[in-house]
Amino acid sequence: MHLYMSAISRLNRIVLFMSGAILIGMMLLVTLDVASSYLLGRPIENVIEVVAFYFMVSIVFLPLGSAEFHDEHIKTDVLVQRLGRGARLVLALLTGSLTLITLVALVWVSIDKAIWATRQGEMMMGTTLIEIWPSRWILPIGFGLYLLGVIVVIAREVMGEPVTKDVNPGA
């Protein structure tokens, strides 16, 4: 199990690094666009579309799995803290199962939409025509990573391991 956790931890670090790089890239692109508009009187073509369909979607959806894996999602557990170990485990398994079902549905639907967009060669008209079908694959990847994170959290709960921010097997 620790081998899998270590591999997932490394995958999460890579995805977080990519998300950070995408965020920096977005900031630089928008800054260059504003500078180009101001200094040259001409903005860079399709910046709004690229930012909206590629950068922002990547920044939001790709790190979801890492946030789950490291127990960094916002939660209110005032009542849960007062429960015994058995009740907390049952509640964790129930909420984890509901989350798994929801994420499987989201992965399924987003893959279906991504396949459709890819087959259609989905495009959008910005200042010029831009292909947006590749961006449709970001959601199933992000939801898939989130699904993986939920599976790890459920496994930790069942095995009695702590599910906290500082858990980093293999590091």
C-alpha positions in Angstrom: 0.0 0.0 0.0 2.8 2.4 0.8 4.3 1.9 -2.6 1.0 3.1 -4.2 0.8 6.0 -1.7 4.3 7.0 -2.6 3.6 6.9 -6.3 0.4 8.9 -5.9 2.3 11.4 -3.7 4.9 11.9 -6.5 2.2 12.2 -9.1 0.5 14.9 -6.9 3.8 16.8 -6.6 4.2 16.7 -10.4 0.6 17.9 -11.0 1.0 20.7 -8.3 4.2 21.8 -10.0 2.5 21.9 -13.4 -0.4 23.8 -11.9 2.0 26.4 -10.4 3.8 26.7 -13.7 0.4 27.2 -15.5 -0.5 29.9 -13.0 2.8 31.7 -13.6 2.3 31.3 -17.3 -1.2 32.8 -17.1 0.1 35.7 -15.1 2.9 36.4 -17.6 0.6 36.0 -20.6 -2.0 38.4 -19.2 0.8 40.9 -18.2 2.2 40.7 -21.7 -1.3 41.2 -23.2 -1.9 44.3 -21.0 1.6 45.6 -21.9 1.1 45.0 -25.6 -2.3 46.8 -25.5 -0.8 49.7 -23.6 2.5 50.1 -25.3 1.8 48.9 -28.9 -1.9 49.6 -29.0 -2.6 46.0 -29.9 -3.5 43.1 -27.6 -2.3 39.6 -28.1 -4.9 37.5 -30.0 -7.1 35.1 -28.1 -5.6 35.7 -24.7 -9.0 35.8 -23.0 -10.0 32.4 -24.6 -6.7 30.7 -23.8 -6.9 31.9 -20.2 -10.5 30.9 -19.8 -10.4 27.5 -21.6 -6.9 26.3 -20.7 -5.2 28.1 -17.9 -8.1 28.7 -15.4 -9.6 25.2 -15.9 -6.2 23.6 -15.3 -5.5 25.7 -12.2 -8.8 24.8 -10.7 -9.3 21.2 -11.6 -5.8 19.6 -11.7 -4.9 20.2 -8.0 -8.2 18.7 -6.7 -6.6 15.2 -6.2 -3.7 16.6 -4.3 -6.0 18.7 -2.1 -7.9 15.5 -1.2 -4.8 13.4 -0.8 -3.3 15.9 1.7 -6.6 16.6 3.4 -6.6 20.3 2.4 -10.2 20.7 1.3 -12.3 23.0 3.5 -14.5 21.1 5.9 -16.5 21.6 9.0 -16.0 18.7 11.4 -17.1 20.2 14.7 -19.6 17.4 15.3 -17.5 14.6 13.8 -14.6 15.4 16.2 -16.9 14.4 19.1 -17.7 11.0 17.7 -15.9 7.8 18.6 -13.5 6.1 16.2 -16.1 3.6 15.0 -18.7 6.3 14.2 -16.1 8.4 12.5 -15.0 5.5 10.4 -18.6 4.7 9.4 -19.3 8.4 8.5 -16.0 8.6 6.6 -16.9 5.5 4.6 -20.4 6.8 3.9 -19.2 10.2 2.7 -16.3 8.7 0.9 -18.6 6.3 -1.0 -21.0 9.1 -2.0 -18.0 11.1 -3.1 -16.7 8.1 -5.1 -20.1 7.7 -6.8 -20.2 11.4 -7.7 -16.7 11.4 -9.0 -17.2 8.3 -11.1 -20.2 10.0 -12.7 -18.2 13.2 -13.3 -15.3 11.3 -14.8 -17.7 9.4 -17.0 -19.6 12.4 -18.3 -16.5 14.6 -18.7 -14.7 11.8 -20.7 -17.9 11.5 -22.9 -17.9 15.3 -23.5 -14.1 15.3 -24.2 -14.4 12.5 -26.7 -17.3 14.4 -28.4 -15.3 17.6 -28.5 -12.3 15.8 -29.9 -14.2 14.1 -32.6 -15.9 17.4 -33.6 -12.6 19.3 -33.4 -14.4 21.8 -31.2 -13.4 25.4 -31.9 -14.4 28.8 -30.6 -14.3 32.2 -32.3 -12.2 34.7 -30.4 -10.2 37.3 -32.2 -9.4 34.3 -34.4 -10.6 30.8 -34.5 -9.1 28.7 -31.7 -9.3 25.0 -31.0 -10.7 24.3 -27.5 -11.2 20.5 -27.7 -7.9 19.8 -26.0 -9.0 21.7 -23.0 -12.0 19.4 -22.6 -9.6 16.7 -21.4 -8.5 18.7 -18.3 -11.8 17.9 -16.4 -11.6 14.1 -16.7 -7.9 14.2 -15.7 -8.7 16.5 -12.7 -11.7 14.5 -11.6 -9.7 11.3 -12.1 -6.9 12.6 -9.9 -9.6 13.6 -7.3 -11.1 10.1 -7.5 -7.7 8.6 -6.8 -7.2 10.9 -3.8 -10.6 9.9 -2.4 -9.7 6.2 -2.8 -6.4 6.8 -0.9 -8.2 8.7 1.9 -10.8 5.9 2.3 -8.0 3.3 2.4 -6.2 5.4 5.1 -9.3 5.6 7.1 -9.9 1.9 6.9 -6.3 1.1 7.8 -6.4 3.5 10.7 -3.7 5.8 9.3 -3.9 9.5 9.8 -5.4 11.5 7.0 -3.7 14.8 7.6 -1.8 17.4 5.7 1.6 16.2 6.8 1.2 12.6 5.6 3.7 12.1 2.9 4.7 8.4 2.5 7.9 7.7 0.8 9.3 11.2 1.2 
